[in-house]
Amino acid sequence: MNTYKSFKTERLLLEPTSKKDAQFILELLNTPKWIKYIGDRDVHSIEDAKNYIKNKMLPQLKKLGYANYTVITKIDEIKVGTCGLYDREGIDGVDIGFAFLPKYENNGFAFEAANKLINTAFEEFNISKINAITTKNNFRSQKLLLKLGLKFDKIVKLPNDNEKLLLYTLSNLTTV
């Protein structure tokens, strides 16, 4: 089995999501905000969550060495959210995404985790541009993307989806 990198920030551990995170993924994917802003992924049991991880998260990790990371607090080892770098169909380049359990929002965890992954993407994975997509009504996500240094680029639609999404981008100035 391959060993994939984990990352640390001042308060957080970012570990590649694995099947051992199935209970947490089940809870996260069924939060009201996940369903509203990301969509229902039809994950309604531990087995569904394991299959979702196996089929949607692990293949990219094995192919590219990065994917979805479970965000864990260092001090008490609580799984609070996810943050990841995604090779998403319909987006040119790598897309960053994040989601947190409601009780762990407003603690700066999303900024801390996403900022670490952006820097890692540029410095370790040699990615030249980071993208992010969000719905036009997800104002908190938009605000965070701006705080992370991304800028609004244009409105896009993903394949097989009619929803208009806002695309934000950030280029690595050291590789441009």
N, C-alpha and C positions, 0 to 999 in steps of 0.2 A: 504494500500500500504506500502511496506517495504521501509525503509530509508537505503540507502547504503552510505558508507563512501566516502567523498571527501577528497582530500589532497592538501596541500599548500607547495610551495617552496618559495624561496626569491621573485621570479618574477611571479610565475604561480599558477593558480588554476587547479586542475585535478578533474573534476566532471564526474560521470558515464554518459556515453552517453545515451540520451533518445530521444524520438520522437521529442522533441522541438529542437533538433539539426539537423533535417532533411535537412534543406537548406544547412547548413554547410557540412554535410556528402555528399550530392549530389555534391557540389563543389569539395570536397577533392577527392572523388572516381573517379572523371573524370579529374584529373590533369594528364598531360603526364607521370610524374614519377610514379604515382600510377599504371597507366595502364601498363607501361613498366616493373616495378619491382614487382608489386603485382598481377596485372591482372585485366581485365575488369569484373566487378561484375554485369553488366547489370542493373545499377542504372542510369536511365535517366530522372527521374521526382521526384518531392517531394514525391509523393505517393510511388514510388519505394524505395526512401530513408527511408521512415517511415517503410515500410515492411522489408527492410534490417536490420534496427535497431531492429525491433520487432522479427524477425526470426533468426538473426545471432548474435546479441549482447546481448539482454536482457535475453535469456534463461540461458546463462552461469552466468550472474550476479545473477539471482535468485537462481541458483543451488549452486554456489560457493562463492558468495559475492564479487567477483571481475571479471572484464572483460575489456571492452574498456572504456577509459576515454577521454573526450573532454578536450583539453588543452587550457586554457584561460589566457590571460595576466591580471595580477592584476590591473595594472595602468589604462588601458583603456577598460578592459573587452572584448577584441577581441578574437574570437575563431581562433586559429592559427594552430592547429593540433590535432592529437590523439596519445595516447600511451596506451598500455594495456598489461594485462597478460591473456594469452589464453590457454585453454585446447584444444590443436589442435590435431586432428586425425593424427596418424603417428609419433607423437613426444612424447617421453617418458618424461613426466613431463610438467612443465609450460613453455610456450614460451612468450617472450616479443617482442612486435612489436611497431613500431612508424611510423608516416607519418605526414608531415607538408605541408601547402600550400607553394608554391614556394617563395612568397614574404616574408615569415617568416623563411626561412632557413638561416643558417649562423649566427644565433643569440645566439646559445648555448641552445635553448629551448629544443631540442631533448635530449641532454645530461642531462639537469636539470630535465626534466620530467621522463626519463627512470631511472636515478639514484635514484630518489625518489621512483619509483615503485619497483625497485630491493630491496632497503632497506626495504620498506614496506612488500614486499613478504617474506623476511627473518624474519623480526621482528614481524609483525602482523599476517600474514597468515600462518606462520610456514612452508613455502615452503623450501625444502632443496636444490633444484637445479633450476637454471634459464637457459633456452635454448633460442636460437634465430636462425632463419634461414634467409638466404639472397641469392640472386642470385650471381653467380661468377663474374658478371659484375657490381654489385652495390658496388663500391669501397668506397663510402662515408659511406654507412651503415656498411661495414666491419670495417672501421677505427673507427667509433663510438662505435661499439661493443667491440673492443679492448680497447678503452679509458675507457669504462665502466667496464673493468676487465674480460670480457668473453674471452675465448680462443677457437681457431678453434679446433674442435673435429674430424669431418669426413664429407664426402659427403653423402647426403641422398636424397631419393625421397619420396614425400608424396603420399598417396593412390590416385589413379585415376589421377596421374600427372606424366608425363615422364621427367619433368625438373629436372636436378641435382641441388641440393641446398647445400649450405655450412651450416653446423650446428656448432654453437658456444655454449659453456656451461660455467657456473659459479656455483660453489658449495658454499653453506653457510658453512663456516668452523666451525661455532659454533655448528652446528648440525651433523657434520660428525663424 
